[in-house]
């Protein structure tokens, strides 16, 4: 579109003097709209709708069929009790017997129940060893009920385990790769109960922001009201936007929410610097600003090297003896090649990084410098230590 405008202006001889100006105006508008579109995010990427959420399931079960890598029953009494209870339910009486099997392992089964999952559909499960089993490869999970936080059973799991890691060894050496005591079963659980949630019957719906912010919640409400054409959304707090719906707007709730989650919003965020001192990782937000400050960084290093030498008397000497003469070499490095760098007021993230890199500063020293700038009141951002 911008190129067509430029070509039309160029065809008129009287407008030749405005040709260059039109080029800059058209291209600047084109690039501005491109940057604005890239900066915006969809509502579905920064917020969640009430009721459309995952639910966590957990269960306790037994894995059988292991090749001698299961729990040792004397060290895992809960495994023996579970095995005995399962056999009794199957009609096998083991009350007077001592079990010595190594092919069974007690496990915890976890799963995520997606929203609106219907009865009879299948979901993936993760199986993790609870006792002293060394490897779950080749095992089969027997029927295990999976419960939610309300104590109700929502799915039943069973299936052959798939282990990503492995363990092998001999008398003198062993090797383990990955975690062989954790396994996964694709489509290993069948949903037996549905979560009761009637989306179409809601008269109001809450939209929860993943990163709470007052400005972002207001922008989301403004975008929704502009799309619908009336005031139906209003922010109630930094993390919630309430969507009030009347009868006409609830006729097709799925279509309405699908349109809302595709709306483009520019999310705002607090200027923040996140520091992980253990690993030396530094993440600096784009909104971080620095007032005018001078930075110098240097360390005093003293190196002392001992190179003793052997001193011997002249040949055929009667009074001389062989001795060790100490030789000490001392070097002092005060980092005199490091210069003082001045960061001007209101510098951007790129300017801050360039200025610190100009000093030859590594991540460890950069953490101390950022904390010192914050202590001096020149860093307009929050520092969060992980």
RAKADA-V814998 format. One record per residue. N is the residue number from 1. RES is the residue in three letters. PHI is phi in degrees with one decimal (NA if undefined). Layout:
n = {N;N}
res = {RES;RES}
phi = {PHI;PHI}
This chain:
n = {1;2;3;4;5;6;7;8;9;10;11;12;13;14;15;16;17;18;19;20;21;22;23;24;25;26;27;28;29;30;31;32;33;34;35;36;37;38;39;40;41;42;43;44;45;46;47;48;49;50;51;52;53;54;55;56;57;58;59;60;61;62;63;64;65;66;67;68;69;70;71;72;73;74;75;76;77;78;79;80;81;82;83;84;85;86;87;88;89;90;91;92;93;94;95;96;97;98;99;100;101;102;103;104;105;106;107;108;109;110;111;112;113;114;115;116;117;118;119;120;121;122;123;124;125;126;127;128;129;130;131;132;133;134;135;136;137;138;139;140;141;142;143;144;145;146;147;148;149;150;151;152;153;154;155;156;157;158;159;160;161;162;163;164;165;166;167;168;169;170;171;172;173;174;175;176;177;178;179;180;181;182;183;184;185;186;187;188;189;190;191;192;193;194;195;196;197;198;199;200;201;202;203;204;205;206;207;208;209;210;211;212;213;214;215;216;217;218;219;220;221;222;223;224;225;226;227;228;229;230;231;232;233;234;235;236;237;238;239;240;241;242;243;244;245;246;247;248;249;250;251;252;253;254;255;256;257;258;259;260;261;262;263;264;265;266;267;268;269;270;271;272;273;274;275;276;277;278;279;280;281;282;283;284;285;286;287;288;289;290;291;292;293;294;295;296;297;298;299;300;301;302;303;304;305;306;307;308;309;310;311;312;313;314;315;316;317;318;319;320;321;322;323;324;325;326;327;328;329;330;331;332;333;334;335;336;337;338;339;340;341;342;343;344;345;346;347;348;349;350;351;352;353;354;355;356;357;358;359;360;361;362;363;364;365;366;367;368;369;370;371;372;373;374;375;376;377;378;379;380;381;382;383;384;385;386}
res = {UNK;UNK;UNK;UNK;UNK;UNK;UNK;UNK;UNK;UNK;UNK;UNK;UNK;UNK;UNK;UNK;UNK;UNK;UNK;UNK;UNK;UNK;UNK;UNK;UNK;UNK;UNK;UNK;UNK;UNK;UNK;UNK;UNK;UNK;UNK;UNK;UNK;UNK;UNK;UNK;UNK;UNK;UNK;UNK;UNK;UNK;UNK;UNK;UNK;UNK;UNK;UNK;UNK;UNK;UNK;UNK;UNK;UNK;UNK;UNK;UNK;UNK;UNK;UNK;UNK;UNK;UNK;UNK;UNK;UNK;UNK;UNK;UNK;UNK;UNK;UNK;UNK;UNK;UNK;UNK;UNK;UNK;UNK;UNK;UNK;UNK;UNK;UNK;UNK;UNK;UNK;UNK;UNK;UNK;UNK;UNK;UNK;UNK;UNK;UNK;UNK;UNK;UNK;UNK;UNK;UNK;UNK;UNK;UNK;UNK;UNK;UNK;UNK;UNK;UNK;UNK;UNK;UNK;UNK;UNK;UNK;UNK;UNK;UNK;UNK;UNK;UNK;UNK;UNK;UNK;UNK;UNK;UNK;UNK;UNK;UNK;UNK;UNK;UNK;UNK;UNK;UNK;UNK;UNK;UNK;UNK;UNK;UNK;UNK;UNK;UNK;UNK;UNK;UNK;UNK;UNK;UNK;UNK;UNK;UNK;UNK;UNK;UNK;UNK;UNK;UNK;UNK;UNK;UNK;UNK;UNK;UNK;UNK;UNK;UNK;UNK;UNK;UNK;UNK;UNK;UNK;UNK;UNK;UNK;UNK;UNK;UNK;UNK;UNK;UNK;UNK;UNK;UNK;UNK;UNK;UNK;UNK;UNK;UNK;UNK;UNK;UNK;UNK;UNK;UNK;UNK;UNK;UNK;UNK;UNK;UNK;UNK;UNK;UNK;UNK;UNK;UNK;UNK;UNK;UNK;UNK;UNK;UNK;UNK;UNK;UNK;UNK;UNK;UNK;UNK;UNK;UNK;UNK;UNK;UNK;UNK;UNK;UNK;UNK;UNK;UNK;UNK;UNK;UNK;UNK;UNK;UNK;UNK;UNK;UNK;UNK;UNK;UNK;UNK;UNK;UNK;UNK;UNK;UNK;UNK;UNK;UNK;UNK;UNK;UNK;UNK;UNK;UNK;UNK;UNK;UNK;UNK;UNK;UNK;UNK;UNK;UNK;UNK;UNK;UNK;UNK;UNK;UNK;UNK;UNK;UNK;UNK;UNK;UNK;UNK;UNK;UNK;UNK;UNK;UNK;UNK;UNK;UNK;UNK;UNK;UNK;UNK;UNK;UNK;UNK;UNK;UNK;UNK;UNK;UNK;UNK;UNK;UNK;UNK;UNK;UNK;UNK;UNK;UNK;UNK;UNK;UNK;UNK;UNK;UNK;UNK;UNK;UNK;UNK;UNK;UNK;UNK;UNK;UNK;UNK;UNK;UNK;UNK;UNK;UNK;UNK;UNK;UNK;UNK;UNK;UNK;UNK;UNK;UNK;UNK;UNK;UNK;UNK;UNK;UNK;UNK;UNK;UNK;UNK;UNK;UNK;UNK;UNK;UNK;UNK;UNK;UNK;UNK;UNK;UNK;UNK;UNK;UNK;UNK;UNK;UNK;UNK;UNK;UNK;UNK;UNK;UNK;UNK;UNK;UNK;UNK}
phi = {NA;-65.1;-67.8;-63.0;-62.2;-64.0;-65.5;-65.6;-68.0;-68.7;-73.8;-94.8;-66.9;-72.8;-102.6;-63.7;-67.6;-99.4;-63.4;-65.0;-62.2;-65.3;-60.2;-66.3;-64.2;-64.7;-68.7;-64.9;-65.0;-64.4;-69.9;-63.6;-66.1;-67.1;-66.3;-64.5;-66.2;-69.6;-73.9;-76.4;-126.0;-72.9;-60.2;-66.1;-89.5;-121.0;-148.6;-130.0;-89.4;-59.9;88.9;-92.7;-150.4;-82.0;-129.7;-91.7;-119.6;-145.8;-155.8;-119.2;-151.0;-123.6;-109.0;-117.9;86.7;-75.9;-92.3;72.8;-111.5;-84.8;-70.7;-84.8;-60.3;-63.9;-90.3;-128.6;-63.8;-67.0;-68.1;-64.6;-64.5;-66.7;-65.4;-62.4;-64.2;-66.1;-66.0;-67.1;-65.8;-90.0;91.7;-107.9;-92.4;-123.6;-65.0;-101.1;-111.4;-104.1;-83.2;-130.7;-70.6;-120.0;-105.7;-124.2;-138.8;-81.0;-137.0;-107.5;-107.2;-123.3;-155.7;-116.8;-92.8;-64.6;-67.0;58.7;-75.3;-88.1;-62.7;99.0;-77.2;-115.3;-132.5;-80.2;-133.1;-120.8;-113.9;-128.2;-67.2;-108.0;-100.7;-103.3;-63.4;-99.6;-160.3;-100.7;-63.8;85.0;-84.8;-127.8;-80.7;-86.1;-49.5;-132.6;-74.9;-112.0;-111.6;-98.6;-67.3;-83.2;83.8;-89.7;-84.8;-113.0;-155.3;-126.6;-111.1;-171.0;157.5;-83.3;-78.3;-117.4;-104.5;-80.3;-92.9;-152.0;-138.0;-147.3;-169.6;-131.8;-72.5;-112.9;-153.0;-141.9;-139.5;-132.6;-125.4;73.6;-123.2;-73.4;-94.5;-126.2;-136.3;-135.8;-126.8;-73.6;54.1;-87.4;-132.7;-107.0;-72.6;-107.2;-141.7;-96.1;-80.4;-79.2;-150.8;-97.4;-67.8;-70.9;-86.7;-72.1;-93.3;-143.1;-135.4;-97.4;-109.3;-101.3;-79.6;-71.8;-119.6;-57.7;-162.0;-62.9;-64.6;-65.7;-63.4;-67.1;-67.2;-64.2;-62.3;-65.0;-65.8;-67.1;-64.1;-66.9;-70.8;-76.7;95.6;-150.3;-83.0;-118.5;-123.0;-147.8;-76.6;-98.9;-162.6;-60.6;-113.8;-137.6;-120.9;-94.5;-108.1;-93.1;-121.6;-95.9;-62.9;-68.2;-80.8;-94.5;-60.9;-134.9;-64.8;-63.4;-64.6;-64.5;-67.9;-64.1;-71.7;-66.6;-70.7;-93.0;-66.1;-92.1;-136.3;-88.4;-71.2;-105.3;-154.5;-76.1;-64.0;-143.9;-117.3;-102.6;-126.3;-110.6;-68.1;-68.0;-98.8;76.2;-88.5;-127.8;-121.4;-113.1;-70.0;-69.4;-89.7;-69.4;-127.1;-127.6;-75.4;-59.9;-153.6;-104.2;-125.7;-134.0;-137.5;-165.3;-126.6;-91.4;-119.6;-116.2;-110.3;-117.4;-119.3;-101.2;-129.5;-63.2;-123.0;-96.4;-109.8;-114.9;-71.0;-65.4;-58.3;63.0;-80.3;-92.1;-103.8;-78.8;-145.0;-83.7;-134.0;-98.6;-99.6;-71.1;-130.7;-114.8;-117.0;-116.4;-123.0;-119.8;-117.1;-102.2;53.3;-69.5;-78.5;-77.3;-105.4;-85.5;-110.0;-109.3;-100.7;-74.8;-65.4;72.9;-68.0;-86.9;-59.2;-63.5;-64.6;-64.1;-64.8;-63.1;-65.6;-71.6;-68.0;-64.0;-83.9;69.0;-92.9;-87.0;-59.2;-63.2;-68.2;-64.5;-62.0;-64.1;-66.8;-61.8;-67.2;-69.2;-63.3;-64.6;-64.3;-78.9;79.4;-98.9;-98.4;-89.8;-166.6;-89.6;-104.2;-113.6;-94.3;-88.9}
